[in-house]
């Protein structure tokens, strides 16, 4: 404090000493500061502007940037603002995948489960009825049932479904819907109808035809002997900006080869190679097949080697076609070498080098040659190249080898593969159970068949009436009619349309065995589920129950049908405590 008083006195006495005093004060403050730490030696950045003009320039720069790149919240619509009215003239667009949620997704899954079970009629009924409900089907559900009808070669049904869903029920089709319709017309020999659908897409649809559209149309035109129109359609595809599709070119190449015009086929092949550097090997497979059939093995193998020399990473579908072609014409060593290459290049998720179809081709070849143990080794085969990964087998691959074992009545091996399938967190499908059940009945193992049948029903899989009636008949013939009742009841709890033939078969079998209590329980189920009692069954019941003095009971039960029957009736008596119950579990 004494030093500061001296400084103040000197200021009053001599203003000229101000600079000296300022320096002294600065030195005093510097001496009073602690020594600088090592971290304080790092350079610091000042966020202030050197002048007001520089600050104004920075503000103008930021405003200009906001005008060019507005923030994301400025692009979002205000949720409180009213939505703009829809344009009545705007074209209606098909459903997107976001529409496949909630009840509509449940409907789609239900239809798909019926399709996988092979019950296309019930799948069609469920999809059609949903149009009139508050849960209308999406375009994906409609396409699924249409495509299943096409695969079953029920072409008229597929066309009728397109008419019902998209022309009558006001559901907007997408390009897949039109492609299924075009494919159906072409395979049914009505290629002109397919061309009319193609023109309709160009004139009215809010989207353009896809590569698949041109694949179906060119194949249909070539099959109809109209290869010139197919060439014109190819040119039209290219003029519309579509890329060169190898399968479209393959349809034309196959058509010219079948006409014996190798020069024209080579011309289109050269054009394909000019337009796309990586093309589908199916074109080489087409040339190979033609050369082999002409007895020109050397040219066929040259075509195959020219493809391998390009060292393309071919997808499994392409390799499968080549493998089938090599095996068909006796080139087994080359086929096995290609299969080994597929295993070596299988490095998911980077590249999918092999699929279950490739394993099925080679496993079936082993069974065809009688090499059973080798088939199992192929089924477990993995790549030898460093970095390759084993293939995670799917249900289709297991179904194939189980079917091969069942064909040879090797049920222990088939059961072993079934157990392995379930242990890998995979769900057996209808084909798995159907193959095993039929095989067990064939070899006389009825108890094993009954166990698989019960497990199939309990898993919730749909059993179509054709299979159910066949298996019920086999169980009844082997004295297992008592176990049919709980299976039938469980099936009808999930079935939208119980089958009257199954009830008729099981009820008659129970009556012949003298199990009238269980028979009358099933009759009550028929009435509850709305299954009609045929006159033949009614007459049989009256006769069978009349022989044991219970005709009044069955007649009164059948008479309650028109009164909104919803329960069970049986006359009271000293020997009757209550209605008989279904057995909770099926002993095997």
FENMO-V344493 format. One record per residue. N is the residue number from 0. RES is the residue in one letter. D_CENTER is the distance of its C-alpha to the mean C-alpha in whole Angstrom. Layout:
N:RES:D_CENTER ; N:RES:D_CENTER
This chain:
0:X:90 ; 1:X:93 ; 2:X:92 ; 3:X:90 ; 4:X:94 ; 5:X:95 ; 6:X:93 ; 7:X:93 ; 8:X:97 ; 9:X:97 ; 10:X:95 ; 11:X:97 ; 12:X:100 ; 13:X:98 ; 14:X:95 ; 15:X:95 ; 16:X:94 ; 17:X:91 ; 18:X:89 ; 19:X:91 ; 20:X:90 ; 21:X:86 ; 22:X:86 ; 23:X:87 ; 24:X:85 ; 25:X:82 ; 26:X:83 ; 27:X:84 ; 28:X:80 ; 29:X:79 ; 30:X:81 ; 31:X:80 ; 32:X:76 ; 33:X:75 ; 34:X:74 ; 35:X:70 ; 36:X:67 ; 37:X:66 ; 38:X:62 ; 39:X:65 ; 40:X:65 ; 41:X:62 ; 42:X:62 ; 43:X:61 ; 44:X:59 ; 45:X:61 ; 46:X:59 ; 47:X:62 ; 48:X:62 ; 49:X:66 ; 50:X:67 ; 51:X:66 ; 52:X:65 ; 53:X:62 ; 54:X:61 ; 55:X:61 ; 56:X:59 ; 57:X:56 ; 58:X:56 ; 59:X:56 ; 60:X:53 ; 61:X:51 ; 62:X:51 ; 63:X:50 ; 64:X:47 ; 65:X:46 ; 66:X:46 ; 67:X:44 ; 68:X:42 ; 69:X:41 ; 70:X:40 ; 71:X:36 ; 72:X:38 ; 73:X:40 ; 74:X:37 ; 75:X:35 ; 76:X:36 ; 77:X:38 ; 78:X:37 ; 79:X:40 ; 80:X:40 ; 81:X:39 ; 82:X:36 ; 83:X:37 ; 84:X:37 ; 85:X:34 ; 86:X:35 ; 87:X:35 ; 88:X:35 ; 89:X:32 ; 90:X:29 ; 91:X:26 ; 92:X:23 ; 93:X:20 ; 94:X:18 ; 95:X:16 ; 96:X:13 ; 97:X:16 ; 98:X:17 ; 99:X:14 ; 100:X:16 ; 101:X:18 ; 102:X:19 ; 103:X:16 ; 104:X:13 ; 105:X:15 ; 106:X:15 ; 107:X:12 ; 108:X:11 ; 109:X:14 ; 110:X:13 ; 111:X:9 ; 112:X:11 ; 113:X:14 ; 114:X:12 ; 115:X:11 ; 116:X:14 ; 117:X:16 ; 118:X:17 ; 119:X:17 ; 120:X:20 ; 121:X:20 ; 122:X:16 ; 123:X:18 ; 124:X:21 ; 125:X:19 ; 126:X:18 ; 127:X:21 ; 128:X:23 ; 129:X:21 ; 130:X:23 ; 131:X:26 ; 132:X:25 ; 133:X:26 ; 134:X:22 ; 135:X:21 ; 136:X:17 ; 137:X:15 ; 138:X:15 ; 139:X:11 ; 140:X:12 ; 141:X:14 ; 142:X:12 ; 143:X:10 ; 144:X:13 ; 145:X:15 ; 146:X:12 ; 147:X:13 ; 148:X:16 ; 149:X:17 ; 150:X:15 ; 151:X:17 ; 152:X:20 ; 153:X:21 ; 154:X:22 ; 155:X:24 ; 156:X:22 ; 157:X:19 ; 158:X:22 ; 159:X:24 ; 160:X:21 ; 161:X:21 ; 162:X:24 ; 163:X:24 ; 164:X:21 ; 165:X:22 ; 166:X:26 ; 167:X:27 ; 168:X:25 ; 169:X:25 ; 170:X:22 ; 171:X:21 ; 172:X:19 ; 173:X:18 ; 174:X:18 ; 175:X:14 ; 176:X:16 ; 177:X:19 ; 178:X:18 ; 179:X:16 ; 180:X:20 ; 181:X:21 ; 182:X:20 ; 183:X:21 ; 184:X:24 ; 185:X:24 ; 186:X:23 ; 187:X:26 ; 188:X:28 ; 189:X:29 ; 190:X:28 ; 191:X:31 ; 192:X:29 ; 193:X:26 ; 194:X:29 ; 195:X:30 ; 196:X:26 ; 197:X:26 ; 198:X:30 ; 199:X:28 ; 200:X:26 ; 201:X:29 ; 202:X:31 ; 203:X:29 ; 204:X:26 ; 205:X:26 ; 206:X:24 ; 207:X:24 ; 208:X:23 ; 209:X:20 ; 210:X:20 ; 211:X:18 ; 212:X:21 ; 213:X:23 ; 214:X:22 ; 215:X:21 ; 216:X:25 ; 217:X:27 ; 218:X:25 ; 219:X:26 ; 220:X:30 ; 221:X:30 ; 222:X:29 ; 223:X:32 ; 224:X:35 ; 225:X:35 ; 226:X:34 ; 227:X:36 ; 228:X:34 ; 229:X:31 ; 230:X:33 ; 231:X:34 ; 232:X:31 ; 233:X:30 ; 234:X:33 ; 235:X:32 ; 236:X:29 ; 237:X:31 ; 238:X:33 ; 239:X:31 ; 240:X:30 ; 241:X:27 ; 242:X:27 ; 243:X:27 ; 244:X:24 ; 245:X:24 ; 246:X:23 ; 247:X:25 ; 248:X:28 ; 249:X:27 ; 250:X:27 ; 251:X:30 ; 252:X:31 ; 253:X:30 ; 254:X:32 ; 255:X:35 ; 256:X:35 ; 257:X:35 ; 258:X:38 ; 259:X:40 ; 260:X:40 ; 261:X:39 ; 262:X:41 ; 263:X:39 ; 264:X:36 ; 265:X:37 ; 266:X:38 ; 267:X:34 ; 268:X:33 ; 269:X:36 ; 270:X:35 ; 271:X:31 ; 272:X:33 ; 273:X:35 ; 274:X:32 ; 275:X:30 ; 276:X:31 ; 277:X:27 ; 278:X:26 ; 279:X:23 ; 280:X:25 ; 281:X:24 ; 282:X:27 ; 283:X:29 ; 284:X:28 ; 285:X:29 ; 286:X:32 ; 287:X:32 ; 288:X:31 ; 289:X:34 ; 290:X:37 ; 291:X:36 ; 292:X:37 ; 293:X:40 ; 294:X:41 ; 295:X:41 ; 296:X:40 ; 297:X:41 ; 298:X:40 ; 299:X:36 ; 300:X:36 ; 301:X:38 ; 302:X:35 ; 303:X:33 ; 304:X:35 ; 305:X:35 ; 306:X:31 ; 307:X:32 ; 308:X:35 ; 309:X:33 ; 310:X:31 ; 311:X:28 ; 312:X:25 ; 313:X:23 ; 314:X:19 ; 315:X:18 ; 316:X:17 ; 317:X:20 ; 318:X:22 ; 319:X:20 ; 320:X:22 ; 321:X:25 ; 322:X:25 ; 323:X:25 ; 324:X:28 ; 325:X:30 ; 326:X:29 ; 327:X:30 ; 328:X:33 ; 329:X:35 ; 330:X:34 ; 331:X:33 ; 332:X:34 ; 333:X:33 ; 334:X:29 ; 335:X:30 ; 336:X:31 ; 337:X:28 ; 338:X:26 ; 339:X:28 ; 340:X:27 ; 341:X:24 ; 342:X:24 ; 343:X:27 ; 344:X:25 ; 345:X:22 ; 346:X:22 ; 347:X:19 ; 348:X:19 ; 349:X:21 ; 350:X:20 ; 351:X:17 ; 352:X:20 ; 353:X:18 ; 354:X:15 ; 355:X:15 ; 356:X:16 ; 357:X:19 ; 358:X:20 ; 359:X:20 ; 360:X:22 ; 361:X:25 ; 362:X:24 ; 363:X:25 ; 364:X:28 ; 365:X:29 ; 366:X:29 ; 367:X:30 ; 368:X:33 ; 369:X:34 ; 370:X:33 ; 371:X:32 ; 372:X:33 ; 373:X:32 ; 374:X:28 ; 375:X:28 ; 376:X:29 ; 377:X:27 ; 378:X:24 ; 379:X:25 ; 380:X:26 ; 381:X:26 ; 382:X:27 ; 383:X:31 ; 384:X:31 ; 385:X:32 ; 386:X:29 ; 387:X:26 ; 388:X:24 ; 389:X:23 ; 390:X:19 ; 391:X:17 ; 392:X:16 ; 393:X:13 ; 394:X:13 ; 395:X:13 ; 396:X:16 ; 397:X:18 ; 398:X:17 ; 399:X:19 ; 400:X:22 ; 401:X:22 ; 402:X:23 ; 403:X:25 ; 404:X:27 ; 405:X:27 ; 406:X:28 ; 407:X:31 ; 408:X:32 ; 409:X:31 ; 410:X:30 ; 411:X:31 ; 412:X:29 ; 413:X:26 ; 414:X:27 ; 415:X:27 ; 416:X:24 ; 417:X:22 ; 418:X:24 ; 419:X:23 ; 420:X:20 ; 421:X:20 ; 422:X:22 ; 423:X:20 ; 424:X:18 ; 425:X:15 ; 426:X:15 ; 427:X:16 ; 428:X:14 ; 429:X:16 ; 430:X:16 ; 431:X:18 ; 432:X:20 ; 433:X:21 ; 434:X:22 ; 435:X:24 ; 436:X:26 ; 437:X:27 ; 438:X:28 ; 439:X:30 ; 440:X:32 ; 441:X:33 ; 442:X:35 ; 443:X:36 ; 444:X:35 ; 445:X:34 ; 446:X:34 ; 447:X:31 ; 448:X:30 ; 449:X:30 ; 450:X:29 ; 451:X:26 ; 452:X:26 ; 453:X:27 ; 454:X:24 ; 455:X:22 ; 456:X:23 ; 457:X:24 ; 458:X:20 ; 459:X:19 ; 460:X:17 ; 461:X:18 ; 462:X:20 ; 463:X:21 ; 464:X:25 ; 465:X:25 ; 466:X:24 ; 467:X:26 ; 468:X:29 ; 469:X:29 ; 470:X:29 ; 471:X:32 ; 472:X:34 ; 473:X:34 ; 474:X:35 ; 475:X:37 ; 476:X:39 ; 477:X:39 ; 478:X:41 ; 479:X:38 ; 480:X:38 ; 481:X:39 ; 482:X:35 ; 483:X:33 ; 484:X:34 ; 485:X:32 ; 486:X:29 ; 487:X:30 ; 488:X:30 ; 489:X:27 ; 490:X:25 ; 491:X:27 ; 492:X:26 ; 493:X:23 ; 494:X:23 ; 495:X:23 ; 496:X:25 ; 497:X:27 ; 498:X:29 ; 499:X:32 ; 500:X:33 ; 501:X:31 ; 502:X:34 ; 503:X:37 ; 504:X:36 ; 505:X:36 ; 506:X:39 ; 507:X:41 ; 508:X:41 ; 509:X:42 ; 510:X:45 ; 511:X:46 ; 512:X:46 ; 513:X:48 ; 514:X:45 ; 515:X:46 ; 516:X:45 ; 517:X:41 ; 518:X:42 ; 519:X:43 ; 520:X:40 ; 521:X:37 ; 522:X:39 ; 523:X:39 ; 524:X:36 ; 525:X:35 ; 526:X:37 ; 527:X:36 ; 528:X:32 ; 529:X:34 ; 530:X:34 ; 531:X:36 ; 532:X:39 ; 533:X:40 ; 534:X:44 ; 535:X:44 ; 536:X:42 ; 537:X:45 ; 538:X:48 ; 539:X:46 ; 540:X:46 ; 541:X:50 ; 542:X:51 ; 543:X:50 ; 544:X:51 ; 545:X:54 ; 546:X:55 ; 547:X:55 ; 548:X:56 ; 549:X:53 ; 550:X:53 ; 551:X:54 ; 552:X:51 ; 553:X:48 ; 554:X:50 ; 555:X:50 ; 556:X:46 ; 557:X:45 ; 558:X:48 ; 559:X:46 ; 560:X:43 ; 561:X:44 ; 562:X:45 ; 563:X:42 ; 564:X:42 ; 565:X:40 ; 566:X:41 ; 567:X:43 ; 568:X:47 ; 569:X:49 ; 570:X:53 ; 571:X:55 ; 572:X:57 ; 573:X:58 ; 574:X:56 ; 575:X:53 ; 576:X:52 ; 577:X:48 ; 578:X:45 ; 579:X:44 ; 580:X:41 ; 581:X:38 ; 582:X:37 ; 583:X:35 ; 584:X:34 ; 585:X:34 ; 586:X:36 ; 587:X:36
